[in-house]
Amino acid sequence: MKQIEPATLTTIYCLTPSPIGELLLIGNGRALQALYMEPHDRWLGQRPDWRRDEAPFKAVIAQLHEYFERKRTVFDLPLAPVGTAFQQRVWTALLEIPFGVTTRYGELATRLGDAKASRAVGLANGRNPISIIVPCHRVIGANGNLTGYGGGLERKEWLLSHEGALLL
């Protein structure tokens, strides 16, 4: 993921409906920086210095609609999540988890080169600011159980069921 320095650009946002509730899209006019669900433990809400504009998010909204209609399994968007170098590595690894597939925190840590880093991977996964598109919902606990999700476990369950990774 190529990171764009957010301080040099205006923060732009819009809200869009989805089958799992309203989604807050945040960007800088060039790339998506965050996608939050309401309520979400990291929901920022809109700030007075942000500019509301749906136009820069047309591709994001179109691809999300295709995803929810089961017409899209991979997103192709410019992303610029803000995080540490380790978080960026984890988020990049999340992008490699295919639609309809789950992995465990330990497996992800091993893929990143440190099998003992599952706790750190879990923390970075929980800090993912671009829900759905950077598919942190595809990571489950070591025992196969669904574990924490900022948008709530019911949404994680819905997304995995929608992708066919979880049969209800």
C-alpha positions in Angstrom: 0.0 0.0 0.0 1.4 3.3 -1.0 0.9 5.9 1.7 0.1 9.5 1.0 0.9 12.1 3.6 -2.6 13.1 4.9 -1.5 16.4 6.4 -1.0 17.9 3.0 -4.4 17.1 1.7 -8.0 18.0 2.7 -9.9 15.3 4.5 -13.0 14.4 2.5 -15.8 12.1 3.6 -19.2 10.7 2.6 -21.7 8.3 4.0 -23.1 5.4 2.0 -25.8 2.8 2.9 -25.0 -0.9 2.9 -26.7 -4.2 3.9 -24.7 -4.0 7.2 -25.5 -0.4 8.0 -24.2 3.0 7.0 -20.6 3.2 6.0 -18.3 6.3 6.6 -15.7 6.7 3.8 -12.8 9.0 4.6 -10.1 10.0 2.1 -7.8 12.7 0.8 -9.2 13.1 -2.7 -6.7 10.6 -4.1 -7.1 7.5 -2.0 -9.3 5.9 0.6 -7.9 6.3 4.1 -10.7 4.7 6.2 -14.0 2.9 5.9 -15.9 2.6 9.2 -19.3 1.1 10.1 -21.7 2.8 12.5 -21.5 1.9 15.3 -17.9 0.8 15.3 -15.4 1.1 18.1 -13.2 3.3 15.9 -16.0 5.4 14.4 -14.7 8.9 14.3 -17.8 10.7 13.1 -17.4 13.7 10.9 -15.3 16.6 12.0 -16.0 20.3 11.3 -12.9 20.8 9.1 -13.7 17.8 6.8 -15.4 18.4 3.5 -18.4 16.2 2.5 -18.2 15.2 -1.1 -19.3 11.9 -2.6 -17.6 12.5 -6.0 -14.1 11.3 -5.0 -15.7 8.0 -3.6 -17.7 7.0 -6.7 -15.4 4.1 -7.5 -15.3 3.0 -3.8 -19.1 3.1 -3.6 -19.5 1.3 -6.9 -17.1 -1.5 -5.9 -18.8 -1.9 -2.5 -22.2 -2.3 -4.2 -20.7 -4.9 -6.5 -19.2 -6.7 -3.5 -22.5 -6.7 -1.6 -24.3 -7.9 -4.8 -21.7 -10.8 -5.0 -20.4 -9.4 -8.3 -17.0 -8.5 -6.9 -14.5 -10.5 -4.9 -11.4 -8.3 -5.2 -11.3 -4.5 -4.8 -9.1 -2.4 -7.1 -8.8 1.0 -5.4 -6.1 3.4 -4.3 -5.7 2.9 -0.5 -3.7 5.1 2.0 -4.4 3.8 5.5 -2.3 5.6 8.1 -0.4 3.3 10.5 3.0 2.0 11.6 5.3 0.1 9.4 4.3 -3.2 11.1 0.6 -2.3 10.8 1.1 -1.6 7.1 2.7 -5.1 6.6 -0.2 -6.7 8.4 -2.8 -4.8 6.3 -0.9 -5.7 3.1 -1.0 -9.4 4.2 -4.8 -9.1 4.8 -5.2 -8.0 1.2 -3.8 -11.4 0.1 -6.5 -13.4 1.9 -8.9 -14.5 -0.9 -12.6 -13.8 -0.8 -14.4 -16.7 1.0 -11.3 -17.8 2.8 -10.4 -17.4 6.5 -7.0 -17.6 8.2 -5.9 -17.5 11.8 -3.8 -14.9 13.6 -1.0 -17.4 14.0 -1.0 -18.3 10.4 -0.8 -14.7 9.4 2.1 -14.1 11.8 3.9 -17.0 10.3 3.4 -15.6 6.8 4.9 -12.4 8.0 8.0 -14.2 9.3 7.4 -14.4 13.0 5.2 -17.3 14.3 5.3 -15.8 17.8 3.8 -12.4 16.7 0.2 -13.6 16.6 -0.8 -11.2 19.4 0.9 -8.2 17.6 -0.8 -9.3 14.3 -4.2 -9.3 16.2 -3.6 -5.8 17.5 -2.6 -4.5 14.0 -5.6 -6.3 12.5 -7.9 -4.6 15.1 -6.4 -1.2 14.0 -7.2 -1.7 10.3 -8.9 1.5 9.3 -10.3 0.2 6.0 -12.9 -2.4 6.9 -14.3 -4.8 4.3 -11.9 -3.7 1.6 -8.8 -4.6 3.7 -10.5 -7.8 4.9 -9.7 -8.0 8.6 -13.0 -9.9 9.0 -11.3 -12.9 7.3 -9.1 -13.5 10.3 -10.4 -15.8 13.0 -9.2 -17.2 16.3 -6.9 -20.2 16.7 -9.8 -22.4 17.7 -11.8 -21.4 14.6 -14.1 -19.1 16.6 -15.0 -15.6 15.5 -13.0 -13.1 17.6 -13.2 -9.4 18.0 -14.3 -7.1 15.2 -14.6 -3.4 15.4 -18.0 -3.4 13.6 -19.3 -6.1 15.9 -19.2 -9.9 15.7 -22.7 -10.0 14.1 -21.2 -8.0 11.1 -18.1 -10.2 10.9 -20.4 -13.2 10.9 -22.6 -11.6 8.2 -19.6 -10.8 6.0 -18.1 -14.3 6.3 -21.5 -15.8 5.5 -21.9 -13.4 2.5 -18.5 -14.6 1.2 -19.4 -18.3 1.8 -16.6 -18.7 4.3 -19.1 -19.4 7.1 -22.1 -21.5 6.8 -25.0 -20.6 9.1 
